[in-house]
Amino acid sequence: MSEPADVLKLRVGKVAASPWVGKALVGLVTFLALTLLTSLPYLTPRLGLREGQVSPRDIEAPRSVDFVDLGRTEALRRAARESIEPIYRPQADVMEQSLDLVERTVGAVARTRAATGLTPRQRADMIRRESPIRLSDPAISAALTLDRAGIEAAWKAAFGTVRKVMGAGVRPSDLAGAQAEARVQLRSAAGGRTLTLASAVVAGALRANRLIDEDATETRRRRAMATVEPVMTSVLRGEMIVRRGEVVRSGHIRKLAALGLVQAPLSWSRIAGMGLISLLLLLVTAAYLRQYQPDIWAQDRLLRVWALGVILTVALARILFTRFNPYLIPTAAGTMLIAVLLRPRLALYTAAVLSLLVGFVSGGDLRLALVTFVGSTVCVYAIKRIDHRTDLIVAGLQVGGANMLAVLAIGLVDQLPWQDVLRDIGNALGNGLLVGIIAIGTLPYLEHLFGLVTPIKLLELSNPSHPLLRRLQIEAPGTYHHSIMVANLAEAAAEAIGADSLLVRVGAYYHDVGKIRRPVFFIENQIGVDNPHDKMSPSLSALTVQSHVRDGLDYAKEHGLPESVSAFIPQHHGTSLITYFYHQAKERGENVDEGSFRYEGPKPQSREAAILMLADAAEGAVRSMGRPTPDRMEQTVRRIIRDRLEDGQLDECDLTFRELDIIASTFVRLLASMFHPRVEYPDLERDLGGRRREPAARAT
């Protein structure tokens, strides 16, 4: 498919880079639109069910979907967290504190026993005051009445038991058990009142010396939660989600939300995530355009076309996804429009972007993303060449065929019933038809809105029934015939060097429409009339010839010709010299200003305009030759190209010398076939009779 004319402007390096402000604005609008479309539950849900309600009807899954069951996943993660025992760390200073308590208690008892002049009651009160460990009355009585050996045995047993029990580690939850263990050990080491005193001291001294390490415990619990994989739940199409009269539970709501049948709660994390994804895709797209599509990157208008195609496609998918069979959604329509309006290579890249976005819109449905990618890719190849608008329907059918194969593959993988597979195949074919219909319906409006010229528009302009071409045929038939000949030359040369052959053909049809206003002033229309230039001064004749450019631009504006086509009218002459009248003026001895005998220009700005300039001059020169031969034609063509080069007419286009050589060879080959010498037929009157003469004459 030929590339649109607007895209070709950058080939000659004449389109300046647009301000960054315009690109930033396009990017911002696109970012906001994609983020909102892919994350916010702004559409009215199909069902108004809530947890705890009674379902008013049976609800089946309209499609298959895999989704993360957040409820079950969180439950498993909580269980994993709770299964992790706390991590305890030994606290060495705690046992030292406990032994210090025992030591201070020993000191308090020793001071009390050594005191004199106190009654037994006063001694008991003194122990209560000075002992850091609260002792029971039996333990105080034992501390005051035991002999020296008994008291020493009690202290020895207390110290040993504390060291042994706390040395093994005591958790807070195990403190009661540690005290019981201490009593068991004390019974084996002492008895009677010695045991009473030792037990009271040990019970008061024991402390938990293995405490929970909060940081380490929390870290281990988080690791345990992280090892729990998200619980994926599959809902198969046709599966009964909830039956009529059944109470709607949280599990039902999760399935219905994944299917898009109920409104999911607003999630700021999802909005942030989709915003980041949209931003990444736009940044990658900007880098791709700058690197590989600089002509499109340079024009904000073309960037807006791309953004609009992507946004409308995602919006279409979002609106229709929960209301129709997903395989019926014409997601390839945006790719087709971008391929026609901008460039097929960009459309291929866009197919991948749209597949990702449609997949996110559908809740991560890889199946729909696959169908979107396959259909969008095939549509780019299907519109490689378009001759009529109906070719878009044919391309849509090819998209439908590709979708059918993709849907069949998905059905086989999912092991769906054949009736469901056939239904999906029918929707996939309808998808392709909708793609073609949408493209046909929206293309004219987008062309007009953005001022783009597509191959389809060029084909419409090339129709001989176009009002301007009809006027050219009737009012300036010689010019019309000349335009057709030039178009044939220019189209062949453009194809030979890889330029836009369709654009240059259409430009050739209209390049001389200005001659409609004064057709008899141009030699190709002077059949049976005197040449009016014979009665005019050379300067006036030059002005008359120059005026056909301005008249042509007026006609182009009047009939709404696109800028890319009307640009051929002034550029096919550039600023070249009207040689015949210039030399005629010099021969008459007039004071000649060369600038007044030159066209206003501009010089050709593209390869296509330069080809048309050369084709126009070559056709006219060869036509004026008496007996053209291939050698003379080649000399003439190459002289014309050399003259245009030396005059600087080709300075502002990017034709190479190799391409100029190809153009010259192409012109010579076609001109030789157009102006080949005719065979002189002998008089056939004698041999064949008069009745055969007329057919023979027509054959020449």
Stockholm file with secondary structure:
# STOCKHOLM 1.0

chainA/1-700         MSEPADVLKLRVGKVAASPWVGKALVGLVTFLALTLLTSLPYLTPRLGLREGQVSPRDIEAPRSVDFVDLGRTEALRRAARESIEPIYRPQADVMEQSLDLVERTVGAVARTRAATGLTPRQRADMIRRESPIRLSDPAISAALTLDRAGIEAAWKAAFGTVRKVMGAGVRPSDLAGAQAEARVQLRSAAGGRTLTLASAVVAGALRANRLIDEDATETRRRRAMATVEPVMTSVLRGEMIVRRGEVVRSGHIRKLAALGLVQAPLSWSRIAGMGLISLLLLLVTAAYLRQYQPDIWAQDRLLRVWALGVILTVALARILFTRFNPYLIPTAAGTMLIAVLLRPRLALYTAAVLSLLVGFVSGGDLRLALVTFVGSTVCVYAIKRIDHRTDLIVAGLQVGGANMLAVLAIGLVDQLPWQDVLRDIGNALGNGLLVGIIAIGTLPYLEHLFGLVTPIKLLELSNPSHPLLRRLQIEAPGTYHHSIMVANLAEAAAEAIGADSLLVRVGAYYHDVGKIRRPVFFIENQIGVDNPHDKMSPSLSALTVQSHVRDGLDYAKEHGLPESVSAFIPQHHGTSLITYFYHQAKERGENVDEGSFRYEGPKPQSREAAILMLADAAEGAVRSMGRPTPDRMEQTVRRIIRDRLEDGQLDECDLTFRELDIIASTFVRLLASMFHPRVEYPDLERDLGGRRREPAARAT
#=GR chainA/1-700 SS CCCCHHHHGGGGTCSCCCCHHHHHHHHHHHHHHHHHHHHCCCSCCSCCCCTTCBCSSCEECSSCEEEECHHHHHHHHHHHHHTSCCCEEECHHHHHHHHHHHHHHHHHHHHHHHCCSCCHHHHHHHHHHHCSSCCCHHHHHHHHHSCHHHHHHHHHHHHHHHHHHHHTCCCGGGHHHHHHHHHHHHHHHCCHHHHHHHHHHHHHHCCCCEEECHHHHHHHHHHHHHTSCCCEEEECTTCEEECTTCBCCHHHHHHHHHTTSSCCCCCHHHHHHHHHHHHHHHHHHHHHHHHHCHHHHTCHHHHHHHHHHHHHHHHHHHHHTTTSCGGGSCTTHHHHHHHHHTCHHHHHHHHHHHHHHHHHHTTSCHHHHHHHHHHHHHHHHHTSSCSSTTHHHHHHHHHHHHHHHHHHHHHHHHTCCHHHHHHHHHHHHHHHHHHHHHHHHHHHHHHHHHTCCCHHHHHHHTCTTSHHHHHHHHHCHHHHHHHHHHHHHHHHHHHHHTSCHHHHHHHHHHTTGGGGSSGGGSGGGCSSSCCGGGGSCHHHHHHHHHHHHHHHHHHHHHTTCCHHHHTHHHHTTTTCBCHHHHHHHHHTTCCCCGGGGBCCCCCCCSHHHHHHHHHHHHHHHHHTCSSCCHHHHHHHHHHHHHHHHHTTTTTTSCCCHHHHHHHHHHHHHHHHHHSCCCCCCCCCHHHHCGGGHHHHHHHC
#=GC SS_cons         CCCCHHHHGGGGTCSCCCCHHHHHHHHHHHHHHHHHHHHCCCSCCSCCCCTTCBCSSCEECSSCEEEECHHHHHHHHHHHHHTSCCCEEECHHHHHHHHHHHHHHHHHHHHHHHCCSCCHHHHHHHHHHHCSSCCCHHHHHHHHHSCHHHHHHHHHHHHHHHHHHHHTCCCGGGHHHHHHHHHHHHHHHCCHHHHHHHHHHHHHHCCCCEEECHHHHHHHHHHHHHTSCCCEEEECTTCEEECTTCBCCHHHHHHHHHTTSSCCCCCHHHHHHHHHHHHHHHHHHHHHHHHHCHHHHTCHHHHHHHHHHHHHHHHHHHHHTTTSCGGGSCTTHHHHHHHHHTCHHHHHHHHHHHHHHHHHHTTSCHHHHHHHHHHHHHHHHHTSSCSSTTHHHHHHHHHHHHHHHHHHHHHHHHTCCHHHHHHHHHHHHHHHHHHHHHHHHHHHHHHHHHTCCCHHHHHHHTCTTSHHHHHHHHHCHHHHHHHHHHHHHHHHHHHHHTSCHHHHHHHHHHTTGGGGSSGGGSGGGCSSSCCGGGGSCHHHHHHHHHHHHHHHHHHHHHTTCCHHHHTHHHHTTTTCBCHHHHHHHHHTTCCCCGGGGBCCCCCCCSHHHHHHHHHHHHHHHHHTCSSCCHHHHHHHHHHHHHHHHHTTTTTTSCCCHHHHHHHHHHHHHHHHHHSCCCCCCCCCHHHHCGGGHHHHHHHC
//
